[in-house]
Amino acid sequence: MPIITTRCTGCGRCVAVCPQRLLSLEMVGTRKRAAATSTGSCTACGSCVAACLFNAIQITEPAAGDVVAACDLLPTTVLPWDPGTTPFMLAPMQGLTNWALREIFADWVHPDVLFTEFVRAKNVGGRPLSAVDLREIVTVEQGIPLVVQLIGPNQEALVAAAQAAQDVGAAHLNLNLGCPYGRMMSGLTGGGMLQSLELLTRLIPALRKAISGSFSVKIRAGYANPEQLFSLLPLFEDAGVDFLVLHPRTVLQEYCGVADHAITARAVQQTRLPIIANGDINTAAVGQRVLAETGAAGLMLGRGAIADPLLFTRLRGTAPAEPDPQERGAMYRYYLHELVHRYGALYSGEAQQLGKVKNVLRYIDDPEFKRPLKRLRKAVTLRSFVELIDTFVP
């Protein structure tokens, strides 16, 4: 008896070869899937299994005397957010969104989805993932779905890394095709992969085949041409990618200029995949405007949330959209104390701990707190830094 799994991309090959004509294509949510057309008997001939390119069909043996029904469609892939909701996600930021910082955000402002920093796929020949990366991989973190973001140099390494991540519990995997600094590593990685359509044409279906849970792609609008995204949408749809996270700058722009969310709006119109908008979302007003103008399924918050963790609650309307200086001062004091405390468990030595906390300060640009920020940045010991936190007033 064939079972159609969540890997089904709706390509129609099984429909074409079924001798009993028991299969058809129909829309399930936003995706096309194979489904049974009648209650007729399936002979378990295996034609559909042989035709499927994504290992999405399995044959199970019926018990003696059972009437074998047509193919049963299992529920669609479980996305890392609740159906019918608008998720606000914490962006993966290398060197910043480590488990300690994610823990602060999870306890304090509860993002709907968390992402790991880069989980680097190693070239085949050794372990596909480092022991450090493997220790960070879980299905949920602090009760919040955790998406494991993969970055790597080639198809073989990334597929092996995806399998290794799932072996230790990853339920949601993401491919980084957006990092503007990935191109500086050996081989084509991150946003650099957008230079090779041939590589992507092989890589995306191979990862979909290897990933049993949700599979998403974080992507820039293009490598050099912001129109490149639109030529890739059919590839993502046909391969069975579950959702996209779009930062509408090119790789070569890095963080210069502005994120053009008109591109986001066009992409939403041109694909059935859910698109999460990312880039330059620094205030609740901007976030709400991006949602309204693009039709995006949700938002990913990066530099804006690092500077203002309460951006998550501001977007939900449970914190002031435009806080006064006293409220911001209280937020900064709590935030910095928590960073010092939790980084103590992550980093060894006060010098490293202080440097990592100061790295977060780089993202806070609040004119009314210019003087206390300057004093904190000049602190040379962790003790003096902690003492200065409590003087953090406008």
Secondary structure, DSSP 8 states (H G I E B T S, - for coil): -EEE-TT-----HHHHH-TT--EEEEEETTEEEEEE-SS-------HHHHH-SS--EEE----TT----S-EE------SS-TTS--EEE---TTT--HHHHHHHHHHT--SBEEEEEEE---TTS-SS-HHHHHH--SEETTEEEEEEEE-SSHHHHHHHHHHHHHTT--EEEEEE--TTGGGSSSS-GGGGGG-HHHHHHHHHHHHHH-SSEEEEEEEEESS-TTHHHHHHHHHHHHT--EEEEEEEETTTTT-S---HHHHHHHHHH-SS-EEEESS--SHHHHHHHHHHH--SEEEESHHHHH-TTHHHHHHTSS-SS--HHHHHHHHHHHHHHHHHHHHHHSSSHHHHHHHHHHHHTT---GGGHHHHHHHHH--SHHHHHHHHTT---
